[in-house]
Amino acid sequence: MIKRDDLLVMRAIALCFKPFLKPEEALIYCNLGRTQFAKNCEEYGIYKTNSGYYRKEDIDTMLSGEIVAAVTSTPPVKLRAA
């Protein structure tokens, strides 16, 4: 049987190789709270795809401090404050 800690490590490693991240996965990947993540996404111009996922490339550029180009491959979707 797989230990809980081993399962968490395997999920974290798998998260690093996914091209698109769910909102919850993006929070874990960035190590930010929901409010801070939403604020950074708005500041850097990062939006969800039509299917509700974030592009990992966009999040990587946000974490590096670069401004994402205004024209992305997916049309922007407004984030709702929860």
N, C-alpha and C positions, 0 to 999 in steps of 0.2 A: 504494500500500500504506500502511496506517495504521501510524504509529510506535507503539512500545510505550508511550511516555509519553502520547501522545494517547489511546490505548486506556484507560489507567489513569484519566485525567481524565474521559473519557466514562462510565466505570463509576462513578466517585465522584459525578458529577452525577446519574446515574440512581438511585443509592442514596438520594439526598436526596428523591426523589419517590415512593418505594415506601411503601405503608401498612404492610406487614409485612416484617420482616427475618429472614433466616436467622441462626442463631447466629454464623456467621463474619462476616456482614455487620454484625451488631450490634456485634461487637468492633471492627470497622473504624470504624463510625459513632461509637462512644463513645471511640475511641482508648485503650482499656483492655486490659490483659492478661486472659487467661481467668479467673484466680483473682480479680483485683480486680473484674471484671465480675460474676462469680457472687456475690461478697460484697455488692456494691451491689444486685444484683437481690433478694437475700434480705432485705437491710435495708429496701429500699423496697417490697417486696411485688410484684415484677414476675415473672410466670411466662410460660412458653411457652403458646401456644394448643394445641389438640388436634392440630393438624397440625405442630407443632414450630417455629412461628415466633414471634417477638416482635412485639408491636404497637409501631409507631414512636412513637405518641402517649405510651405508657407510658415509653418510653426518654427521650423529650423531657422529660417531667415529672421523671424521675429526674435528668437532667442539670441541670435548673433548680433542683433541691434540694427540690422539693415531695414530700410523701408521697402515694403513689397510694392511692386509696380501697380499702378491704378487699374491696368487692364489685366485681368486674370483669365484663365481658361474657363472659369465658371462664373456665371452671373452672381452678384452678391445677394445674400439673404440677410435681412436685418435680424440681429440677436434680440431676443426678448429678455428683459430683466425679470428674474424670478424672485 
